[in-house]
């Protein structure tokens, strides 16, 4: 298991959930090296851009986007699936969710904001 670190943005996003929903989501969000080596596509996915690797964890209606930095999981964003469903509907791109996001400049802007945010 990795230590999980949230930045200011992702901490704020998760704090918007009610307490029980936060606890449930955090209880589900466990990441091991084995998970990252054997991505199942359903719970864990991977996006890459310019040599940088970003992972996605899916739980219910939530998506957690993170990087692995040494022995830490650094959470950049915690977003509701509706955020992406709306984006996908408006863009009308016929690809899988992870593939579409990997191609989206808007999505990477969200992630870059998370990367630049102070870790808490």
Secondary structure by P-SEA (a helix, b strand, c coil): cbbbbbcaaaaaaaaaccaaaaaaaaaaccccaaaaaccccccbbbbbcccbbbbbbbcccbbbbbbbccccccccccccaaaaaaaaaaacccccaaaaaaacaaaaaaaaaaaacccc
